[in-house]
Amino acid sequence: MGLIEDLVKEPFGADAAHELCRVPKLFEPGALYKRVQISETLLSEFVRRGGSDTTTKDQVATVLKKRLLDPSGPFRKEKRGRYRFVGFDGQSEREFGLGDRDIEGNDPANDEGLTPGREFGEGPCEVYAWCLPQYQETSGDRWPIKIGRAGPDGLRRRFRDFQENLPERPRYLLRLGCADDREAKDRESLLHAWFRSRGQKLDDLPGEEWFLTNPSEIEKAIQNIIRADGPNDDGGAPEIEDEIAAAFKDVTAEDWARLPEDLTDRLDDYLYGDKST
């Protein structure tokens, strides 16, 4: 292992990563690992062997993504964001019966879950809503849902990114088709403002796109403030939602964002003044 001893004297790089992957028992042939597990194992072993203890997880993750997870690297991408360790010589790959069907992009199973539960409008871009099954199954009538947007590549690529860092496959709840990225951005902003004004923004989850809601509420918001064509448009007589939509059709996302979060709970106070003071 003299080569490793030399390599750990320098900043963590692809050569050190490759040599560490050759260390017996560091990774078990045929075993499945999450990407974060691979990074943590490489970082720990690099430091243990004398590498700089200031090496960051980001440095290791960058090398891992660019050099170890490509087709010539020692790992093969499989379902649910897992990677199988097969080594460098191809022998392990043959022993474990891996072929094209197991590599990302050629496995039909990678496309599972990419059909939205509800779909509105048309267009190559979109505003999407997805959640983790465990949230939906354990949180009652409302649960944490991520409302974001995607370009012409849609949610397909994003789902593959999500799965590498999530404990289970996300559920694709809803798609709102948009003509271009600008329209997707505007519609996303409107939906975010709609739910923020109702106090449904979740601050204990990372990012600004998580809300405590459900697909029916998102659908109602779409019908009220965006009026995208959807399965509820029956061409019948106008209902109260149509009148509300007409009243708010010129309200911008910035206007919605300025509304107080407790507007629904204290509507009378805001309309007629707070009589308790």
C-alpha positions as semicolon CSV with decimal commas, in nm:
position;residue;x (nm);y (nm);z (nm)
1;M;0,000;0,000;0,000
2;G;0,295;0,232;-0,055
3;L;0,107;0,411;-0,331
4;I;-0,176;0,508;-0,095
5;E;0,075;0,638;0,159
6;D;0,209;0,869;-0,109
7;L;-0,133;0,973;-0,235
8;V;-0,270;1,073;0,108
9;K;0,006;1,333;0,139
10;E;-0,175;1,535;-0,129
11;P;-0,530;1,677;-0,127
12;F;-0,798;1,415;-0,183
13;G;-0,827;1,334;-0,553
14;A;-0,933;1,072;-0,805
15;D;-0,611;0,868;-0,775
16;A;-0,646;0,836;-0,399
17;A;-1,015;0,748;-0,435
18;H;-0,941;0,474;-0,688
19;E;-0,667;0,322;-0,474
20;L;-0,884;0,328;-0,163
21;C;-1,154;0,138;-0,352
22;R;-0,897;-0,137;-0,410
23;V;-0,840;-0,183;-0,035
24;P;-0,975;-0,526;0,061
25;K;-1,300;-0,521;0,260
26;L;-1,342;-0,143;0,243
27;F;-1,632;-0,215;0,007
28;E;-1,784;-0,559;-0,030
29;P;-1,811;-0,688;-0,391
30;G;-2,175;-0,704;-0,492
31;A;-2,297;-0,495;-0,198
32;L;-2,526;-0,194;-0,248
33;Y;-2,440;0,149;-0,105
34;K;-2,597;0,493;-0,097
35;R;-2,382;0,766;-0,244
36;V;-2,346;0,933;0,097
37;Q;-2,221;0,603;0,243
38;I;-1,952;0,579;-0,024
39;S;-1,841;0,937;0,040
40;E;-1,826;0,894;0,417
41;T;-1,632;0,567;0,389
42;L;-1,374;0,718;0,152
43;L;-1,335;1,030;0,367
44;S;-1,291;0,830;0,688
45;E;-1,037;0,592;0,535
46;F;-0,843;0,875;0,370
47;V;-0,805;1,060;0,702
48;R;-0,732;0,739;0,893
49;R;-0,440;0,665;0,662
50;G;-0,286;1,007;0,717
51;G;-0,476;1,229;0,476
52;S;-0,562;1,586;0,573
53;D;-0,830;1,600;0,842
54;T;-0,954;1,923;0,684
55;T;-1,076;1,730;0,381
56;T;-1,445;1,811;0,333
57;K;-1,737;1,592;0,234
58;D;-1,791;1,816;-0,069
59;Q;-1,439;1,743;-0,196
60;V;-1,497;1,371;-0,172
61;A;-1,847;1,393;-0,323
62;T;-1,712;1,585;-0,624
63;V;-1,447;1,322;-0,697
64;L;-1,700;1,046;-0,640
65;K;-1,949;1,192;-0,887
66;K;-1,696;1,268;-1,160
67;R;-1,461;0,972;-1,140
68;L;-1,603;0,678;-0,946
69;L;-1,964;0,664;-1,060
70;D;-1,899;0,686;-1,433
71;P;-1,922;0,370;-1,652
72;S;-1,552;0,296;-1,605
73;G;-1,563;0,334;-1,229
74;P;-1,599;0,064;-0,963
75;F;-1,970;0,126;-0,891
76;R;-2,282;0,060;-1,096
77;K;-2,600;0,263;-1,053
78;E;-2,908;0,060;-0,969
79;K;-3,261;0,128;-0,850
80;R;-3,361;0,373;-0,576
81;G;-3,037;0,566;-0,582
82;R;-2,817;0,274;-0,479
83;Y;-2,476;0,181;-0,620
84;R;-2,335;-0,174;-0,640
85;F;-1,963;-0,216;-0,586
86;V;-1,821;-0,424;-0,873
87;G;-1,452;-0,333;-0,864
88;F;-1,237;-0,231;-1,161
89;D;-1,164;-0,544;-1,362
90;G;-1,520;-0,639;-1,457
91;Q;-1,488;-0,979;-1,288
92;S;-1,725;-0,887;-1,005
93;E;-1,971;-0,741;-1,255
94;R;-1,988;-1,075;-1,437
95;E;-2,002;-1,274;-1,115
96;F;-2,304;-1,085;-0,990
97;G;-2,489;-1,106;-1,319
98;L;-2,493;-0,733;-1,385
99;G;-2,562;-0,613;-1,735
100;D;-2,706;-0,322;-1,926
101;R;-3,040;-0,362;-1,753
102;D;-2,884;-0,261;-1,419
103;I;-2,713;0,053;-1,538
104;E;-2,886;0,388;-1,502
105;G;-3,073;0,491;-1,815
106;N;-3,135;0,139;-1,947
107;D;-3,352;-0,002;-1,672
108;P;-3,724;0,046;-1,739
109;A;-3,778;0,046;-1,363
110;N;-3,602;0,382;-1,348
111;D;-3,910;0,531;-1,515
112;E;-4,150;0,403;-1,250
113;G;-4,342;0,674;-1,069
114;L;-4,289;0,935;-1,342
115;T;-4,657;0,957;-1,433
116;P;-4,829;1,228;-1,225
117;G;-5,139;1,140;-1,025
118;R;-5,312;1,455;-1,157
119;E;-5,228;1,666;-1,460
120;F;-5,341;2,011;-1,570
121;G;-5,266;2,216;-1,877
122;E;-5,002;2,146;-2,139
123;G;-4,647;2,248;-2,213
124;P;-4,290;2,120;-2,194
125;C;-4,214;2,296;-1,865
126;E;-4,404;2,236;-1,545
127;V;-4,487;2,312;-1,187
128;Y;-4,481;1,984;-0,995
129;A;-4,584;1,851;-0,657
130;W;-4,430;1,543;-0,497
131;C;-4,401;1,390;-0,153
132;L;-4,250;1,097;0,030
133;P;-4,492;0,805;0,082
134;Q;-4,420;0,795;0,455
135;Y;-4,543;1,155;0,490
136;Q;-4,865;1,082;0,305
137;E;-4,934;0,764;0,497
138;T;-4,871;0,898;0,848
139;S;-4,970;1,265;0,848
140;G;-5,350;1,267;0,815
141;D;-5,544;1,487;0,570
142;R;-5,247;1,716;0,501
143;W;-4,882;1,626;0,473
144;P;-4,553;1,785;0,359
145;I;-4,552;1,834;-0,018
146;K;-4,281;1,995;-0,227
147;I;-4,413;2,237;-0,490
148;G;-4,140;2,329;-0,738
149;R;-4,079;2,376;-1,108
150;A;-3,883;2,202;-1,382
151;G;-3,772;2,293;-1,733
152;P;-3,826;2,098;-2,056
153;D;-3,649;1,795;-1,910
154;G;-3,936;1,775;-1,662
155;L;-3,918;1,590;-1,334
156;R;-3,749;1,279;-1,476
157;R;-3,391;1,394;-1,418
158;R;-3,479;1,557;-1,087
159;F;-3,633;1,235;-0,958
160;R;-3,308;1,053;-1,025
161;D;-3,123;1,321;-0,829
162;F;-3,379;1,310;-0,547
163;Q;-3,357;0,932;-0,511
164;E;-2,986;0,942;-0,437
165;N;-3,050;1,133;-0,116
166;L;-3,397;1,017;-0,013
167;P;-3,495;0,707;0,185
168;E;-3,770;0,605;-0,058
169;R;-3,901;0,676;-0,407
170;P;-4,103;1,002;-0,415
171;R;-4,466;1,008;-0,526
172;Y;-4,533;1,234;-0,824
173;L;-4,865;1,384;-0,718
174;L;-4,938;1,659;-0,968
175;R;-4,814;1,826;-1,286
176;L;-4,912;2,170;-1,412
177;G;-4,795;2,208;-1,772
178;C;-4,641;2,542;-1,871
179;A;-4,547;2,690;-2,208
180;D;-4,199;2,798;-2,098
181;D;-3,979;2,845;-1,795
182;R;-4,106;3,200;-1,735
183;E;-4,465;3,079;-1,710
184;A;-4,355;2,795;-1,480
185;K;-4,175;3,042;-1,254
186;D;-4,479;3,273;-1,238
187;R;-4,719;2,990;-1,161
188;E;-4,489;2,845;-0,899
189;S;-4,470;3,187;-0,731
190;L;-4,849;3,218;-0,732
191;L;-4,895;2,878;-0,571
192;H;-4,628;2,946;-0,311
193;A;-4,790;3,279;-0,222
194;W;-5,135;3,116;-0,205
195;F;-5,023;2,863;0,056
196;R;-4,800;3,106;0,246
197;S;-5,098;3,338;0,291
198;R;-5,283;3,048;0,454
199;G;-5,004;2,968;0,697
200;Q;-4,919;2,637;0,526
201;K;-4,551;2,706;0,455
202;L;-4,326;2,458;0,639
203;D;-4,020;2,622;0,790
204;D;-3,873;2,309;0,949
205;L;-3,788;2,149;0,613
206;P;-3,500;2,265;0,390
207;G;-3,575;2,507;0,108
208;E;-3,870;2,732;0,038
209;E;-4,088;2,482;-0,148
210;W;-4,243;2,266;0,127
211;F;-4,606;2,315;0,227
212;L;-4,852;2,130;0,451
213;T;-5,128;2,051;0,204
214;N;-5,274;1,780;-0,022
215;P;-5,337;1,735;-0,397
216;S;-5,700;1,847;-0,371
217;E;-5,597;2,177;-0,214
218;I;-5,330;2,231;-0,478
219;E;-5,585;2,156;-0,749
220;K;-5,824;2,408;-0,593
221;A;-5,549;2,670;-0,583
222;I;-5,472;2,607;-0,950
223;Q;-5,838;2,644;-1,043
224;N;-5,876;2,962;-0,837
225;I;-5,565;3,160;-0,924
226;I;-5,429;3,008;-1,244
227;R;-5,732;2,863;-1,424
228;A;-5,537;2,594;-1,606
229;D;-5,746;2,348;-1,800
230;G;-5,805;2,044;-1,584
231;P;-6,049;1,757;-1,524
232;N;-6,274;1,977;-1,310
233;D;-6,350;2,217;-1,596
234;D;-6,693;2,090;-1,700
235;G;-6,808;2,396;-1,890
236;G;-7,108;2,438;-1,658
237;A;-7,239;2,742;-1,481
238;P;-6,990;2,965;-1,297
239;E;-6,939;2,875;-0,934
240;I;-6,800;3,074;-0,644
241;E;-6,447;2,962;-0,733
242;D;-6,490;3,115;-1,080
243;E;-6,599;3,445;-0,928
244;I;-6,302;3,442;-0,690
245;A;-6,068;3,362;-0,979
246;A;-6,205;3,656;-1,177
247;A;-6,161;3,888;-0,881
248;F;-5,799;3,784;-0,827
249;K;-5,688;3,733;-1,187
250;D;-5,477;4,052;-1,186
251;V;-5,317;3,993;-0,845
252;T;-4,943;3,935;-0,886
253;A;-4,724;3,691;-0,697
254;E;-4,562;3,986;-0,518
255;D;-4,906;4,102;-0,398
256;W;-4,986;3,757;-0,265
257;A;-4,651;3,742;-0,085
258;R;-4,727;4,067;0,101
259;L;-5,041;3,926;0,261
260;P;-5,000;3,847;0,634
261;E;-4,964;3,478;0,715
262;D;-5,250;3,492;0,968
263;L;-5,494;3,657;0,726
264;T;-5,736;3,364;0,731
265;D;-5,746;3,341;1,111
266;R;-5,776;3,717;1,170
267;L;-5,974;3,827;0,867
268;D;-6,227;4,032;1,070
269;D;-5,946;4,210;1,257
270;Y;-5,785;4,315;0,930
271;L;-6,115;4,422;0,775
272;Y;-6,274;4,600;1,071
273;G;-5,985;4,660;1,312
274;D;-5,869;4,471;1,618
275;K;-6,134;4,545;1,881
276;S;-5,929;4,380;2,157
277;T;-5,688;4,675;2,170
